[in-house]
Amino acid sequence: MSVSTLDKAATVEFRSLRREFGTTVALDGLDLTVRPGEFLALLGPSGCGKTTALRMLAGFEHPDSGAVLVDGEDVTHVPAHRRDAGMVFQSYSLFPHLNAVDNVAFGLRMRKVGTAERRSRAAELLDLVGLGDKGERFPHQLSGGQQQRIALARALALRPRVLLLDEPLSALDAKVRLSLREEIRRLQQELGITTLFVTHDQEEALSIADRVAVMRAGQLEQCAEPAELYGRPATAFVAEFVGTMSRIPGTVKDGSVEVLGRRLPV
């Protein structure tokens, strides 16, 4: 089976997720559905709960209440290694003593896939991310952008139903970030894999996601397509966080608003 023909894309559901760390509420009743094959960005300031939600889907965190479902199956308490999710971290997390091929094939080796098959699949994935000629190089011989491509190929090697990206571009310089985010989007569309992308960068989220879920203080403020999010923000927070906004005080009365001495229909 080719890497370009992954299994049917998964539906992901977060149902009333709540998670507290001491006195801090990381998630406060999060309800969100990710459609099959969708590229959804979780966007928000530091501490809003977006990474906690991602880690719950990966199986690295567990909610105090609520549930995580994949294709209707409750995976809330399923161990991370049985979640069928591939994750790419901000810090690359490559094994320094393994070359690119062996880094990509590591998960396959853990699953007892034969040497020939895992090296063949790793080589195919390296071609897919544009590093087919770098298979014998070690992480210290690769640039930051190339290392992140290796990490992406490794996440895809097990043919996961869901791809999770935890601020994978934040450690890269601006030019590399732009190039790699376009590459990630191309691969996601080619593979048709359901993808969650965590970022605090508004431009990044709006430029590549099918929908953007804006979070604040553990709650979902709005989830919509980029154009709707920018043009029709549901709350003042979304308007301020996603775009540039000028507030003008007004008074709503009888189906109209009085602003700057004029009365306008609402």
Number of C-alpha atoms within 10 A of each C-alpha: 8 9 16 16 12 17 14 12 19 22 19 24 21 20 16 17 23 22 23 14 9 7 6 11 16 25 27 19 17 21 16 16 14 20 18 18 20 22 23 24 27 27 28 27 16 13 16 22 26 29 21 19 27 20 17 21 27 26 21 13 17 22 20 12 15 17 22 26 17 20 14 11 12 12 19 22 14 14 13 17 11 10 18 15 21 23 22 23 17 15 16 20 13 20 14 11 11 16 20 33 26 22 24 31 27 21 17 21 16 8 9 10 14 10 11 9 13 22 20 13 21 27 22 20 26 24 15 15 19 14 18 16 11 18 19 13 14 19 22 12 13 14 12 18 19 20 21 26 26 30 25 26 28 27 23 25 22 21 21 20 25 27 22 23 24 20 18 25 24 14 15 16 11 11 8 15 17 13 11 20 17 14 15 16 16 14 16 18 15 13 18 21 26 25 29 24 24 23 23 19 16 18 12 18 25 19 12 19 20 16 22 27 24 26 24 21 18 24 21 22 17 17 21 17 15 21 12 13 22 18 11 12 20 15 11 11 15 20 17 14 18 21 14 8 10 6 7 7 8 14 10 13 11 7 8 13 16 15 13 10 7 8 14 11 10 10
